[in-house]
Amino acid sequence: MFALVVPPYPVNVAVQTISPTKYCFQFENRIQAKEFTLFLTDIPNFTLGYNAAIYLAYQPFTDWKYLGFINSNKPSIICKIPTETLDNNNNNNNNNNNNNNNINNGFINNNTNSIIPTEIIQIGISIETDLEIQSKPPIEQQQQQQQITSSSSSSSTSINNFIKTEEFKQIAFKLCDNLVNYILSFSTSNNTVPSSSINKWYENFQKKLKNDQLDFLK
């Protein structure tokens, strides 16, 4: 019913049937392939209103990422392989071997005696309705949305910082204007002002600050 192509390997039709609605491909990604193609091989017999939802997981096959779907109207899809660091794979593999536990991922149950290479990837296929498919965005779309949200948040922060800077400038201008006007009120006939006027202004400013009487800065 399904076929998998991971360049440059030949077409893989060795899909494992886990249940009537779940299937699984497994392959070693030693060449670090970036994408794969999955397609239907029996389009006429695939029921309308249903889809083959595609999931991918690295060891220990507990974190399944939804990549997209195929159906009789869309019989093939090219999926990008989500990035997973080799260090994480090695750590997960070591923990898996040390614990020697069965892994039941819903698609395949691995034998505890089998040794799975760290580059192994599983492609899970689940038969789901149109409604189920519509409720889950693919991982690539989620990542794009996260980038948009992050960018929007960054822009919002920049705007807020700009507003705060502009507010500070306005307050600084009003403060300087108040100081100049206050000092000039002490000017003499020869256009001089006593230096003590600055101290008086500062004393008055501190009193207003304590009593929350800074309306002239608003």
N, C-alpha and C positions, 0 to 999 in steps of 0.2 A: 504493500500500500504506500510506503514511503521510501525515498531514496535520499542519500546524503552525499554531498560533494565537498570535500575539503582540499582545495588546491595545494600541492600538485598530485594528490592521491587520486586513484580511480574512483568511480562511483561505488558507494557503499550501500548495499541493499539488505545488509544483515541486521535489520531492526529486531530488537527483542520485544516480544509481546508480554507485558506484565499483567495486563487485565484487558477486558474488551474495550476499555476507554483509555488505556495508558500504554505507551510504547517508549522504547529507549534505544538510542545509539550510544556507543562508547568508542572513543578513539584517543590515540596518543598524539599530543600536539608538540612533538619534539622539534618541529621546524618553526614553532611559534606562529602559526597561521593567524591572520587577522580577521578572517571571515569564512563563512561556509554557506552553502546553498542547500536548501531542503525543498523537495517537491513531491507532489502526489504522483503515484504511478498508476492509480486506478480512479481517474477523475469521474467517469460516469456513475460509479457505484458509491461515491462519497455523498452522504445524505445532505440535502439542502437545509439550511438553517443551523448547521453544525460546522465547527471549525477545528482544525488541529492547532492548538495553542503550543507554542514552542518555548521551552525553558532550557537554561544552561546552568551547569554547576561544576565547580572544581571540587577536589577532595576537601573535606570528607562528605561532600554531596548533601549538605544541609541547607545551604543558601542558594536557592533557585531563583535565577533572574529571568523574568518574562521578556522575550525578545520580539514576539509578534505572532502571526498566525497565517495559515494557508487554508483554503477551502476550494470547492469546485469552481468558483468564480475567480479565484486567485490561487492557482495551483503551485506556485513556487515563490520563494522568498530568499533574498540574500541577507544574512544576518552578520553584523559585526560581533566578534568575540570580545566580551568585556575583559578589560585588562585585569590580570591577577598576578601579583609579583611571585617570582619563583620562591622567595624566602617564605612567604605565607603558605605556599603549596607545600614546601618542605616541612614547615612546622606542623601543618595540619596532618601531613602524611606520617610524621614521626609520632605525633600524639595518637593517631589512629592505630598504628602498628603496636605502640606500647600498651595501649588500653586493650587491644585485641577484642574489640566489640563488633557486633553485627551492625551494619549501617542500613537502615530501612528508610529510603528517601522517597517512597511513594511510587517511584518508577522502577527501581531495581534493588534487590537485596544482595549485597556482596558477601561472599563466603569469607569467613575469618582466616581461612588458610591461604587465600589468594594474595599474591603480592602485586599491588597496583603501582605503576610508575607515577612519579610526581607530576608528569605532564598529562595525565589522563583527564579527559573532559567527557562529561555525559550530556547528551542532548535529550531532554525529556519531551515527550509529545503527549498532550492530554486532549481528548475530544471534549469540546465545550460548546455551549450554545452561543448564539449571537449576543444575548444579554450578558452572559458571563465575560465575553471578550470585550464588550464595550466598557465594562467597569474597571479594566486594568490597562493603564498606559504602559507601553514597552519601556525597558530600562533606558534606552537611548533618549526617548522623549522625556523621561523623568529627569535625566541628566541635563538636557537642554533647558527644561523648566527651572531646575535648580540654578543654572548659570544665569538665566534671565532674572530670577529672584535675587540672586547675589548681586548682579549688576545694578538692579533697581535699588537694592538696599544701599549699595555703595554710592549711587547717585544721590539718594535721599540724604545720606550722611553728609555728602559734600555740600548739598544745598543748605542743610541745617547749619553746617560750619560757616558757610558764606553769610547766612542771615545773622548768626551770632557775631561775626566779624563786623558786619555793617552796623549792627546795633551798638557794638562797642565804639565804633568810629563816631556815631552820632552822639553818644554819651560824652565821649572825649571832647568833641567840638563844643557841646553845650557847657561842659565844665570849664573849658578854656575861656569861652565867651563870658561866663559868669565871673571868672577871676579877673579878666581884663576890665570889665565894666565896674567891678568893685574897686579895683585899684585906681582907675581913672576918676572915680568919684572923689578921690583925695588929692587930685592934681592941683598944683598951685598956679599962680599967674605966670610963672616962667616954665610951665609945662613939666614940672617935676613932681614925683610922688614920694612920700616917705616910705622907706623900706619896711617900716613896722606894719604898713597896710597889708602886706602879704601874710605876715604872721596872724593879723586879725582875721583875714579871710579864711586862713587855714583853721583857726580856732572855731570860727562860726560854722565852717563846713563840718568839723568833727561833731559839734553839738547837733547839727541837723541830721547827721548820719546816725547818731545815737537815738534821736527822737523820731527817726524815720520821716524826716521832713524834706525830702529831696524831690519835691514836685517839679522844681525848675529843670530837672534832668529828663523829665518825661516828654 
